Amino acid sequence: MSFLSNVRTRHACGWLSFFWFLSAVSIRVHESVELRTLSTVTVQCGENVTLTCDASTLQLHIIKFTFHGNNKTCDYRNPQSESDIVCETKSETDHQTLTMTLLNVMPPNQGKYYCKLHTTQGTYSSTTVVAVQDCLDAFENTINKTHAKCVFSGLYPNGIIHWHQNGVNLTASATTWEEEDQYGRHNVSSTIDVQKGNTSQPYVCSMWIPSVGKNLKSLELYVYTKHTSSGDVGKLQWSIIIVEMIMVIWLT
């Protein structure tokens, strides 16, 4: 009885050790599968940005490996590029890399991009968020005796034009117009009556971006009034003297 009991005990311990070994191997393999991506990437309009996903797999069998977002997909086994994305892959013994390069990034390209890895051990994923900001394609300003105008084109995120002169906020008296272009950017213009201010001081128009809490660009506008320079005064005096001399000669 004692002998049979010892045999059963040894068999039980052996099976427990075997199951413990399998569990330990499974945990190590699971922990060895790692996806590395940047959590957030910030880019300006018109730039190219490369999203990278690194996978450490310890030679596990890869069933599927993709990077996708905004209806764009890069496939590790079939890395076909398109007009607005470039897909590339790199493979090493225990390390695979999949990259998606977004070309000429615009506001519609922002959002979440998902890296997903399917292996014989399971499915793993990681996310990169693409944010578009600080976009400004062009700006201009004009001023005359009655009005001052500022225009900001290709703007993203959208902003508000503020007017100041000598520390006084004149924004409330301005007239603003805006539109959205085909790329999701904004064109904003604002006009102010300069007669309501001090023409001896410059006007300042600033593009304020509320979503990020900062001024993107400030422009100064000066009202120039016609005046006579010291050189003009000197020429005028000489002209008078010459005319007087001619008159004296003619009269004599």
ROFI-754532 format. One record per residue: residue number from 0; x, z, y of N, C-alpha, C in turn. Coordinates in steps of 0.1 Angstrom, whole numbers, plus 2048, in hexadecimal, padded with zeros to 3 digits. Each point is the difference from the previous one (the first is absolute). Layout:
<rs>
+--------+--------+------+---------+---------+-------+----------+--------+------+---------+
| torkol | n_east | n_up | n_north | ca_east | ca_up | ca_north | c_east | c_up | c_north |
+--------+--------+------+---------+---------+-------+----------+--------+------+---------+
|    NUM |      X |    Z |       Y |       X |     Z |        Y |      X |    Z |       Y |
...
+--------+--------+------+---------+---------+-------+----------+--------+------+---------+
</rs>
This chain:
<rs>
+--------+--------+------+---------+---------+-------+----------+--------+------+---------+
| torkol | n_east | n_up | n_north | ca_east | ca_up | ca_north | c_east | c_up | c_north |
+--------+--------+------+---------+---------+-------+----------+--------+------+---------+
|      0 |    808 |  800 |     7F4 |     7F8 |   800 |      80C |    809 |  800 |     80C |
|      1 |    80A |  808 |     800 |     809 |   801 |      80B |    807 |  7F2 |     802 |
|      2 |    804 |  7FA |     7F5 |     807 |   7F3 |      801 |    7F7 |  7F5 |     806 |
|      3 |    7F3 |  7FF |     7FB |     7F7 |   7F7 |      806 |    7FD |  802 |     80F |
|      4 |    7FF |  80C |     804 |     7FE |   804 |      80E |    80C |  7FC |     808 |
|      5 |    80C |  802 |     7FB |     80C |   7FB |      808 |    800 |  7F1 |     801 |
|      6 |    7FD |  7F9 |     7F6 |     800 |   7F1 |      800 |    7F6 |  7FB |     80B |
|      7 |    7F3 |  806 |     7FF |     7F6 |   7FC |      80A |    805 |  803 |     80E |
|      8 |    806 |  80C |     802 |     805 |   803 |      80D |    80A |  7F6 |     805 |
|      9 |    80A |  7FC |     7F7 |     80A |   7F7 |      804 |    7FA |  7F2 |     804 |
|     10 |    7F6 |  7FC |     7F8 |     7F9 |   7F3 |      803 |    7F9 |  801 |     80D |
|     11 |    7F9 |  80B |     803 |     7F9 |   802 |      80D |    80A |  7FF |     80B |
|     12 |    80B |  807 |     7FF |     80A |   800 |      80B |    806 |  7F2 |     801 |
|     13 |    802 |  7F9 |     7F5 |     806 |   7F3 |      801 |    7F7 |  7F6 |     808 |
|     14 |    7F2 |  801 |     7FC |     7F7 |   7F7 |      807 |    7FF |  804 |     80F |
|     15 |    800 |  80D |     803 |     800 |   804 |      80E |    80C |  7FB |     808 |
|     16 |    80C |  801 |     7F9 |     80C |   7FB |      807 |    7FF |  7F1 |     802 |
|     17 |    7FB |  7F8 |     7F6 |     7FF |   7F2 |      801 |    7F6 |  7FC |     80C |
|     18 |    7F5 |  807 |     801 |     7F6 |   7FD |      80B |    806 |  804 |     80D |
|     19 |    808 |  80B |     801 |     806 |   804 |      80C |    80B |  7F5 |     805 |
|     20 |    807 |  7FA |     7F6 |     80A |   7F6 |      802 |    7F9 |  7F3 |     806 |
|     21 |    7F5 |  7FC |     7FA |     7F8 |   7F5 |      805 |    7FB |  802 |     80F |
|     22 |    7FB |  80C |     802 |     7FB |   803 |      80D |    80B |  800 |     80B |
|     23 |    80C |  805 |     7FC |     80B |   801 |      809 |    805 |  7F2 |     803 |
|     24 |    800 |  7F7 |     7F6 |     805 |   7F2 |      803 |    7F6 |  7F9 |     809 |
|     25 |    7F3 |  802 |     7FD |     7F5 |   7FA |      809 |    802 |  805 |     80E |
|     26 |    802 |  80C |     802 |     801 |   805 |      80E |    80C |  7FB |     807 |
|     27 |    80B |  7FE |     7F9 |     80D |   7FB |      806 |    7FE |  7F1 |     804 |
|     28 |    7FA |  7F9 |     7F7 |     7FD |   7F2 |      802 |    7F7 |  7FE |     80C |
|     29 |    7F5 |  808 |     801 |     7F7 |   800 |      80A |    807 |  803 |     80E |
|     30 |    808 |  80A |     800 |     807 |   804 |      80C |    80A |  7F6 |     804 |
|     31 |    805 |  7F8 |     7F7 |     80B |   7F6 |      803 |    7FA |  7F4 |     807 |
|     32 |    7F3 |  7FD |     7FF |     7FA |   7F5 |      807 |    7FE |  804 |     80E |
|     33 |    807 |  7F9 |     809 |     7FF |   804 |      80E |    7FE |  7F4 |     809 |
|     34 |    7F7 |  800 |     809 |     7FE |   7F5 |      80A |    804 |  806 |     80E |
|     35 |    808 |  7F8 |     807 |     805 |   804 |      80D |    7FC |  7F6 |     80A |
|     36 |    7F8 |  804 |     80A |     7FC |   7F7 |      80B |    800 |  809 |     80D |
|     37 |    801 |  7F9 |     80B |     7FF |   807 |      80D |    7F1 |  803 |     803 |
|     38 |    7FD |  80C |     805 |     7F2 |   803 |      802 |    7FA |  7F9 |     80B |
|     39 |    808 |  7FE |     80B |     7FB |   7F9 |      80C |    80B |  7F7 |     806 |
|     40 |    7FC |  7F4 |     804 |     808 |   7F6 |      807 |    7FA |  7FC |     80D |
|     41 |    807 |  801 |     80B |     7FA |   7FC |      80D |    807 |  7F3 |     805 |
|     42 |    7F8 |  7F7 |     804 |     806 |   7F3 |      804 |    7F9 |  7FA |     80C |
|     43 |    807 |  7F8 |     808 |     7FA |   7FA |      80C |    7FB |  7F2 |     7FC |
|     44 |    7F7 |  7FB |     808 |     7FA |   7F2 |      7FD |    80B |  7F6 |     800 |
|     45 |    7FF |  7F7 |     7F7 |     809 |   7F5 |      7FF |    80D |  803 |     7F8 |
|     46 |    802 |  80C |     7FC |     80B |   804 |      7F8 |    7FE |  7FE |     7F1 |
|     47 |    80A |  7FF |     7F8 |     7FF |   800 |      7F1 |    803 |  80E |     7FB |
|     48 |    7F9 |  804 |     7F6 |     803 |   80D |      7FA |    800 |  7FF |     7F1 |
|     49 |    80A |  807 |     7FA |     801 |   7FF |      7F1 |    7FC |  80D |     7FA |
|     50 |    7F6 |  800 |     7F7 |     7FC |   80B |      7F8 |    806 |  800 |     7F3 |
|     51 |    807 |  80B |     7FC |     807 |   801 |      7F4 |    7FB |  80B |     7F7 |
|     52 |    7FF |  7FC |     7F3 |     7FC |   80A |      7F5 |    80A |  800 |     7F6 |
|     53 |    807 |  80B |     7FE |     80A |   802 |      7F6 |    7FA |  808 |     7F4 |
|     54 |    802 |  7FB |     7F4 |     7FB |   806 |      7F4 |    80B |  803 |     7F6 |
|     55 |    801 |  80D |     7FD |     80A |   805 |      7F6 |    7F8 |  802 |     7F3 |
|     56 |    803 |  7F8 |     7F5 |     7F8 |   800 |      7F4 |    807 |  803 |     7F3 |
|     57 |    80D |  802 |     801 |     808 |   803 |      7F3 |    7FC |  7F6 |     7F5 |
|     58 |    800 |  7F3 |     803 |     7FE |   7F5 |      7F7 |    7F2 |  801 |     7F9 |
|     59 |    7F6 |  806 |     807 |     7F3 |   800 |      7FA |    7FA |  7F1 |     801 |
|     60 |    7F7 |  7FD |     7F8 |     7FA |   7F3 |      800 |    7F6 |  7FF |     80C |
|     61 |    803 |  7F6 |     809 |     7F7 |   7FF |      80C |    7F5 |  7F6 |     7FC |
|     62 |    7F4 |  804 |     802 |     7F5 |   7F7 |      7FD |    7FC |  7F8 |     80D |
|     63 |    800 |  807 |     80B |     7FD |   7FA |      80D |    806 |  808 |     80B |
|     64 |    806 |  7F9 |     80A |     806 |   806 |      80C |    7FD |  7F8 |     80C |
|     65 |    7F7 |  806 |     809 |     7FC |   7F8 |      80C |    800 |  808 |     80D |
|     66 |    801 |  7F9 |     80B |     7FF |   806 |      80D |    7F4 |  7F8 |     807 |
|     67 |    7F6 |  806 |     805 |     7F5 |   7F9 |      805 |    7F9 |  808 |     80B |
|     68 |    7FA |  7F8 |     809 |     7F8 |   806 |      80C |    7FC |  7F5 |     809 |
|     69 |    7F4 |  801 |     806 |     7FA |   7F6 |      809 |    800 |  7F3 |     7FA |
|     70 |    7FB |  7FF |     7F3 |     7FE |   7F4 |      7F9 |    80D |  7F8 |     7FE |
|     71 |    80B |  807 |     800 |     80D |   7FA |      7FD |    807 |  808 |     7F4 |
|     72 |    805 |  7F8 |     7F7 |     806 |   806 |      7F4 |    80E |  7FA |     7FC |
|     73 |    809 |  809 |     7FD |     80D |   7FC |      7FA |    800 |  805 |     7F2 |
|     74 |    803 |  7F7 |     7F6 |     800 |   804 |      7F2 |    80E |  7FF |     7FB |
|     75 |    805 |  80B |     7F9 |     80E |   801 |      7FB |    803 |  7F4 |     7F7 |
|     76 |    7F7 |  7FD |     7F7 |     802 |   7F5 |      7F6 |    7FE |  7F2 |     806 |
|     77 |    7F9 |  7FF |     80B |     7FE |   7F3 |      806 |    800 |  801 |     80F |
|     78 |    80C |  802 |     806 |     802 |   803 |      80E |    7FF |  7F4 |     809 |
|     79 |    7F4 |  7FB |     801 |     7FD |   7F4 |      809 |    7FE |  804 |     80E |
|     80 |    807 |  7F9 |     809 |     7FF |   802 |      80F |    7F5 |  7F7 |     806 |
|     81 |    7FB |  804 |     80B |     7F6 |   7F8 |      807 |    805 |  7FE |     80F |
|     82 |    7F8 |  7FA |     808 |     804 |   7FD |      80E |    802 |  80C |     808 |
|     83 |    7FA |  80B |     7FD |     801 |   80C |      808 |    806 |  80C |     7F8 |
|     84 |    804 |  7FE |     7F4 |     807 |   80B |      7F8 |    80B |  7FA |     7F8 |
|     85 |    80A |  808 |     7FD |     80B |   7FC |      7F7 |    801 |  80B |     7F5 |
|     86 |    7FF |  7FC |     7F4 |     801 |   80A |      7F4 |    80E |  7FE |     7FA |
|     87 |    807 |  80B |     7FD |     80D |   800 |      7FA |    801 |  80B |     7F6 |
|     88 |    808 |  7FE |     7F5 |     802 |   80A |      7F6 |    80F |  802 |     7FD |
|     89 |    803 |  80C |     7FB |     80D |   803 |      7FB |    800 |  809 |     7F4 |
|     90 |    807 |  7FC |     7F5 |     7FF |   808 |      7F4 |    80E |  805 |     7FB |
|     91 |    801 |  80C |     7FD |     80B |   806 |      7FA |    7FC |  807 |     7F3 |
|     92 |    80A |  806 |     7F9 |     7FD |   806 |      7F3 |    7F5 |  80A |     800 |
|     93 |    800 |  809 |     809 |     7F5 |   80A |      800 |    7FA |  801 |     80E |
|     94 |    800 |  7F5 |     808 |     7FC |   800 |      80E |    7FA |  7F3 |     803 |
|     95 |    7F4 |  7FF |     805 |     7FA |   7F4 |      805 |    7FB |  801 |     80E |
|     96 |    802 |  7F6 |     808 |     7FC |   800 |      80E |    7F7 |  7F4 |     803 |
|     97 |    7F5 |  803 |     807 |     7F6 |   7F5 |      804 |    7FF |  802 |     80F |
|     98 |    802 |  7F5 |     808 |     7FE |   800 |      80E |    7F6 |  7F6 |     805 |
|     99 |    7F8 |  804 |     80A |     7F7 |   7F7 |      807 |    804 |  7FF |     80F |
|    100 |    804 |  7F5 |     805 |     803 |   7FE |      80E |    7F4 |  7FA |     807 |
|    101 |    7FB |  807 |     80A |     7F5 |   7FA |      808 |    806 |  7F9 |     80C |
|    102 |    7FC |  7F3 |     802 |     806 |   7F8 |      80B |    7F7 |  800 |     80C |
|    103 |    806 |  801 |     80C |     7F9 |   7FF |      80C |    7F4 |  809 |     800 |
|    104 |    803 |  80D |     7FF |     7F5 |   80A |      7FF |    7F7 |  801 |     80C |
|    105 |    7F3 |  801 |     7FE |     7F6 |   801 |      80A |    7F7 |  80C |     7FC |
|    106 |    7F7 |  804 |     809 |     7F7 |   80B |      7FD |    7F8 |  7FF |     7F3 |
|    107 |    7FB |  7F4 |     7FC |     7F9 |   800 |      7F4 |    808 |  803 |     7F3 |
|    108 |    80E |  800 |     802 |     809 |   803 |      7F5 |    801 |  80F |     7FD |
|    109 |    7FC |  808 |     80A |     802 |   80F |      7FE |    7F6 |  805 |     7F6 |
|    110 |    804 |  80C |     7FA |     7F8 |   806 |      7F6 |    808 |  805 |     7F4 |
|    111 |    7FA |  802 |     7F5 |     806 |   806 |      7F4 |    805 |  7F5 |     7F6 |
|    112 |    80C |  801 |     7FB |     805 |   7F7 |      7F6 |    804 |  809 |     7F4 |
|    113 |    7FB |  7FB |     7F4 |     802 |   808 |      7F4 |    80A |  7FA |     7F6 |
|    114 |    809 |  809 |     7FC |     809 |   7FC |      7F6 |    7FB |  806 |     7F3 |
|    115 |    7FE |  7F8 |     7F6 |     7FA |   805 |      7F3 |    809 |  7FB |     7F4 |
|    116 |    803 |  809 |     7F7 |     808 |   7FE |      7F4 |    7F8 |  803 |     7F4 |
|    117 |    7FE |  7F7 |     7F7 |     7F9 |   802 |      7F3 |    80B |  7FF |     7F5 |
|    118 |    802 |  80B |     7F8 |     809 |   800 |      7F5 |    7F9 |  804 |     7F4 |
|    119 |    808 |  800 |     7F5 |     7FA |   805 |      7F3 |    7FE |  80F |     801 |
|    120 |    805 |  807 |     80A |     7FE |   80F |      801 |    7F5 |  803 |     809 |
|    121 |    7FB |  7F6 |     808 |     7F5 |   804 |      809 |    801 |  7F7 |     80D |
|    122 |    7F8 |  804 |     80A |     7FF |   7F9 |      80D |    804 |  809 |     80B |
|    123 |    809 |  7FA |     809 |     805 |   808 |      80B |    7FE |  7F8 |     80D |
|    124 |    7FE |  807 |     80C |     7FE |   7F9 |      80C |    806 |  808 |     80C |
|    125 |    803 |  7F8 |     80A |     805 |   806 |      80D |    7FC |  7F7 |     80B |
|    126 |    7FE |  806 |     80C |     7FA |   7F9 |      80B |    809 |  800 |     80D |
|    127 |    800 |  7F5 |     807 |     807 |   7FE |      80D |    7F6 |  7FC |     80A |
|    128 |    7FF |  807 |     80B |     7F7 |   7FD |      80B |    808 |  7F8 |     80B |
|    129 |    7FB |  7F4 |     803 |     806 |   7F8 |      80B |    7F8 |  802 |     80D |
|    130 |    807 |  805 |     80A |     7FA |   802 |      80D |    805 |  7F6 |     80B |
|    131 |    7F8 |  7FA |     807 |     804 |   7F7 |      80B |    7FE |  806 |     80E |
|    132 |    80A |  801 |     808 |     7FF |   805 |      80D |    80A |  7FB |     80A |
|    133 |    7FF |  804 |     80C |     80A |   7FC |      80B |    800 |  7F1 |     801 |
|    134 |    7F5 |  7F9 |     7FF |     800 |   7F1 |      801 |    7FD |  7FC |     80E |
|    135 |    808 |  7F8 |     806 |     7FE |   7FB |      80E |    807 |  7F2 |     801 |
|    136 |    7F8 |  7F6 |     800 |     806 |   7F2 |      800 |    805 |  7FC |     80E |
|    137 |    7F8 |  803 |     80A |     804 |   7FC |      80E |    7F9 |  808 |     80A |
|    138 |    805 |  800 |     80C |     7F9 |   807 |      80B |    804 |  7F9 |     80D |
|    139 |    7F7 |  802 |     80A |     803 |   7FA |      80D |    7F8 |  807 |     80B |
|    140 |    804 |  7FE |     80C |     7F9 |   807 |      80B |    800 |  7F7 |     80D |
|    141 |    7F6 |  800 |     808 |     7FF |   7F9 |      80C |    7FA |  809 |     80B |
|    142 |    804 |  7FD |     80D |     7FA |   808 |      80B |    800 |  7F7 |     80C |
|    143 |    7F6 |  802 |     808 |     7FF |   7FA |      80E |    7FB |  80A |     809 |
|    144 |    7FB |  7FC |     80C |     7FC |   809 |      80A |    7F3 |  808 |     7FC |
|    145 |    7F8 |  7FA |     7F7 |     7F3 |   806 |      7FC |    7FF |  806 |     7F2 |
|    146 |    807 |  7FA |     7F6 |     7FF |   805 |      7F3 |    80D |  801 |     7F8 |
|    147 |    801 |  809 |     7F7 |     80B |   801 |      7F6 |    7FB |  7FF |     7F2 |
|    148 |    807 |  7F9 |     7F7 |     7FB |   7FD |      7F3 |    80B |  802 |     7F6 |
|    149 |    7FD |  806 |     7F4 |     809 |   802 |      7F5 |    7FA |  7FA |     7F4 |
|    150 |    808 |  7F9 |     7F7 |     7FB |   7FA |      7F4 |    809 |  804 |     7F5 |
|    151 |    7FB |  805 |     7F5 |     808 |   803 |      7F4 |    7FA |  7F8 |     7F4 |
|    152 |    808 |  7F8 |     7F9 |     7FB |   7F7 |      7F6 |    807 |  804 |     7F2 |
|    153 |    7F9 |  7FD |     7F5 |     805 |   803 |      7F3 |    802 |  80F |     7FE |
|    154 |    7F6 |  808 |     804 |     801 |   80E |      800 |    7FA |  806 |     7F3 |
|    155 |    807 |  80A |     7FA |     7FB |   808 |      7F5 |    808 |  80C |     7FE |
|    156 |    7F9 |  80C |     7FE |     7F2 |   802 |      801 |    7FB |  7FE |     80E |
|    157 |    7F2 |  7FF |     802 |     7FA |   7FD |      80D |    804 |  80C |     80A |
|    158 |    800 |  7FC |     80D |     803 |   80A |      80A |    7F8 |  7FF |     80C |
|    159 |    803 |  808 |     80A |     7F9 |   801 |      80D |    80A |  7FE |     80B |
|    160 |    7FD |  7F8 |     80A |     809 |   7FE |      80B |    7FD |  80A |     80B |
|    161 |    80A |  809 |     803 |     7FE |   80A |      80A |    807 |  7FB |     80D |
|    162 |    7FA |  803 |     80C |     806 |   7FD |      80D |    804 |  80D |     807 |
|    163 |    80C |  800 |     806 |     804 |   80B |      808 |    807 |  7FB |     80D |
|    164 |    800 |  807 |     80A |     808 |   7FE |      80C |    803 |  80D |     807 |
|    165 |    80D |  802 |     800 |     806 |   80C |      807 |    7F9 |  80D |     7FA |
|    166 |    7FE |  800 |     7F3 |     7FB |   80C |      7F9 |    7F1 |  800 |     800 |
|    167 |    7F9 |  7F7 |     806 |     7F1 |   800 |      800 |    7FB |  7F6 |     7F6 |
|    168 |    7F6 |  805 |     7F7 |     7FA |   7F8 |      7F6 |    7F5 |  7F7 |     806 |
|    169 |    802 |  7F3 |     7FF |     7F7 |   7F6 |      805 |    7F8 |  7F9 |     7F5 |
|    170 |    801 |  804 |     7F4 |     7FB |   7F9 |      7F4 |    7F0 |  7FE |     802 |
|    171 |    7FA |  80A |     805 |     7F1 |   7FF |      800 |    7FB |  7F5 |     809 |
|    172 |    808 |  7FB |     809 |     7FC |   7F5 |      809 |    804 |  7F2 |     7FB |
|    173 |    806 |  800 |     7F4 |     805 |   7F3 |      7FB |    7F5 |  7F9 |     7F8 |
|    174 |    801 |  7F3 |     7FE |     7F7 |   7F8 |      7F8 |    808 |  7FB |     7F4 |
|    175 |    7FB |  802 |     7F4 |     808 |   7FD |      7F4 |    7F9 |  7F6 |     7F7 |
|    176 |    808 |  7F7 |     7FA |     7FA |   7F6 |      7F7 |    809 |  800 |     7F3 |
|    177 |    7FA |  7FE |     7F4 |     808 |   7FF |      7F4 |    7FA |  7F8 |     7F6 |
|    178 |    808 |  7FB |     7F6 |     7FB |   7F8 |      7F5 |    80A |  802 |     7F4 |
|    179 |    7FB |  7FC |     7F4 |     808 |   802 |      7F4 |    804 |  7F2 |     7FB |
|    180 |    80D |  7FE |     7FC |     804 |   7F3 |      7FC |    7FE |  7FE |     7F1 |
|    181 |    804 |  7F5 |     7FA |     7FE |   7FD |      7F2 |    808 |  809 |     7F6 |
|    182 |    80A |  807 |     806 |     808 |   808 |      7F7 |    7FD |  80F |     802 |
|    183 |    7F5 |  803 |     807 |     7FC |   80E |      801 |    806 |  807 |     80B |
|    184 |    808 |  7F9 |     809 |     807 |   806 |      80B |    7F6 |  7FF |     80C |
|    185 |    804 |  807 |     80B |     7F7 |   800 |      80C |    807 |  7FA |     80C |
|    186 |    7F8 |  7F9 |     809 |     805 |   7FC |      80D |    7F8 |  808 |     80A |
|    187 |    807 |  807 |     809 |     7F9 |   809 |      809 |    805 |  7FD |     80E |
|    188 |    7F7 |  7FE |     80A |     804 |   7FE |      80E |    7F8 |  80A |     809 |
|    189 |    806 |  804 |     80B |     7FA |   809 |      809 |    803 |  7FC |     80F |
|    190 |    7F6 |  800 |     808 |     802 |   7FD |      80E |    7FC |  80B |     809 |
|    191 |    807 |  802 |     80B |     7FD |   80B |      80A |    801 |  7FB |     80E |
|    192 |    7F7 |  805 |     809 |     800 |   7FC |      80E |    80B |  808 |     807 |
|    193 |    80A |  7F9 |     805 |     80C |   807 |      806 |    7FC |  805 |     80E |
|    194 |    7F6 |  7FC |     806 |     7FC |   805 |      80D |    7FB |  80E |     7FF |
|    195 |    7FD |  805 |     7F4 |     7FC |   80E |      7FF |    80C |  809 |     7FF |
|    196 |    80B |  7FB |     7FF |     80C |   808 |      7FF |    809 |  7FF |     80C |
|    197 |    80D |  804 |     7FE |     80A |   800 |      80B |    809 |  7F4 |     7FE |
|    198 |    7FF |  7F6 |     808 |     808 |   7F4 |      7FD |    80F |  802 |     802 |
|    199 |    804 |  80B |     805 |     80E |   803 |      802 |    806 |  806 |     7F3 |
|    200 |    7F8 |  803 |     7F7 |     805 |   806 |      7F3 |    7FD |  7F7 |     7F4 |
|    201 |    809 |  7FF |     7F6 |     7FD |   7F8 |      7F5 |    7F5 |  805 |     7F7 |
|    202 |    7F9 |  7F6 |     7FA |     7F5 |   803 |      7F6 |    807 |  800 |     7F2 |
|    203 |    7FB |  809 |     7F8 |     806 |   801 |      7F2 |    7F4 |  7FE |     7F6 |
|    204 |    801 |  7F6 |     7F7 |     7F7 |   7FF |      7F6 |    807 |  803 |     7F2 |
|    205 |    7F9 |  809 |     7F8 |     806 |   804 |      7F4 |    7F7 |  7FE |     7F4 |
|    206 |    805 |  7FB |     7F5 |     7F8 |   7FE |      7F4 |    801 |  80D |     7F8 |
|    207 |    7F5 |  807 |     7FF |     7FF |   80D |      7F9 |    7F9 |  7FD |     7F3 |
|    208 |    807 |  805 |     7F5 |     7FB |   7FE |      7F2 |    7FA |  80D |     7FB |
|    209 |    7F3 |  802 |     801 |     7FA |   80E |      7FC |    803 |  804 |     7F2 |
|    210 |    800 |  7F6 |     7F6 |     802 |   804 |      7F2 |    80D |  806 |     7FD |
|    211 |    80B |  7FD |     808 |     80D |   806 |      7FE |    804 |  809 |     80B |
|    212 |    7F8 |  800 |     80B |     803 |   809 |      80B |    80C |  7FD |     808 |
|    213 |    802 |  7F3 |     803 |     80C |   7FD |      808 |    7FE |  7F4 |     809 |
|    214 |    808 |  7FE |     80A |     800 |   7F4 |      808 |    809 |  7F6 |     7F9 |
|    215 |    7FB |  7F4 |     7FE |     808 |   7F5 |      7FA |    808 |  7F9 |     80A |
|    216 |    7FA |  7FE |     80C |     808 |   7F8 |      80A |    7FA |  803 |     80E |
|    217 |    809 |  801 |     80A |     7FB |   802 |      80E |    806 |  7F5 |     809 |
|    218 |    7F8 |  7FC |     809 |     805 |   7F5 |      80A |    7FD |  805 |     80E |
|    219 |    80A |  7FC |     809 |     7FE |   803 |      80E |    7FD |  7F4 |     808 |
|    220 |    7F7 |  801 |     809 |     7FC |   7F5 |      809 |    801 |  804 |     80E |
|    221 |    806 |  7F7 |     808 |     803 |   803 |      80E |    7F8 |  7F6 |     809 |
|    222 |    7FA |  805 |     80B |     7F9 |   7F8 |      809 |    80A |  7FC |     80B |
|    223 |    804 |  7F3 |     801 |     80A |   7FC |      80A |    7F8 |  7FA |     80C |
|    224 |    804 |  805 |     80C |     7FA |   7FC |      80D |    80A |  7F8 |     807 |
|    225 |    7FC |  7F5 |     807 |     809 |   7F8 |      808 |    805 |  807 |     80C |
|    226 |    80D |  7FF |     801 |     806 |   807 |      80C |    80C |  7F8 |     805 |
|    227 |    804 |  803 |     80C |     80C |   7F9 |      806 |    80C |  807 |     7FE |
|    228 |    80A |  7FA |     7FA |     80D |   806 |      7FE |    809 |  800 |     80C |
|    229 |    80A |  808 |     800 |     80A |   801 |      80B |    806 |  7F3 |     803 |
|    230 |    803 |  7F8 |     7F5 |     806 |   7F3 |      802 |    7F6 |  7F7 |     807 |
|    231 |    7F3 |  801 |     7FD |     7F6 |   7F7 |      807 |    800 |  804 |     80F |
|    232 |    801 |  80D |     803 |     7FF |   804 |      80E |    80C |  7FB |     807 |
|    233 |    80C |  800 |     7FA |     80C |   7FB |      806 |    7FF |  7F1 |     803 |
|    234 |    7FA |  7F8 |     7F6 |     7FE |   7F2 |      803 |    7F7 |  7FD |     80B |
|    235 |    7F5 |  808 |     801 |     7F6 |   7FF |      80A |    806 |  802 |     80E |
|    236 |    809 |  80A |     801 |     806 |   803 |      80D |    809 |  7F5 |     804 |
|    237 |    808 |  7FB |     7F7 |     809 |   7F4 |      803 |    7F8 |  7F4 |     805 |
|    238 |    7F5 |  7FE |     7F9 |     7F7 |   7F5 |      804 |    7FB |  801 |     80E |
|    239 |    7FC |  80C |     804 |     7FB |   803 |      80E |    80B |  7FD |     80A |
|    240 |    80D |  805 |     7FD |     80B |   7FF |      809 |    803 |  7F1 |     802 |
|    241 |    800 |  7F8 |     7F5 |     803 |   7F2 |      801 |    7F5 |  7F9 |     809 |
|    242 |    7F3 |  803 |     7FD |     7F6 |   7FA |      808 |    801 |  803 |     80F |
|    243 |    804 |  80D |     803 |     802 |   804 |      80E |    80C |  7F8 |     806 |
|    244 |    80B |  7FE |     7F9 |     80B |   7F8 |      805 |    7FC |  7F2 |     803 |
|    245 |    7F8 |  7FA |     7F7 |     7FC |   7F2 |      802 |    7F7 |  7FF |     80C |
|    246 |    7F7 |  80A |     802 |     7F8 |   800 |      80C |    808 |  801 |     80C |
|    247 |    80A |  809 |     801 |     808 |   801 |      80C |    808 |  7F3 |     803 |
|    248 |    805 |  7FA |     7F6 |     808 |   7F3 |      802 |    7F6 |  7F6 |     805 |
|    249 |    7F4 |  7FF |     7FB |     7F7 |   7F6 |      803 |    7FB |  802 |     80F |
|    250 |    7FE |  80C |     804 |     7FB |   803 |      80D |    80B |  7FE |     80B |
|    251 |    80C |  801 |     7FC |     80B |   7FE |      80A |    804 |  7F2 |     800 |
+--------+--------+------+---------+---------+-------+----------+--------+------+---------+
</rs>
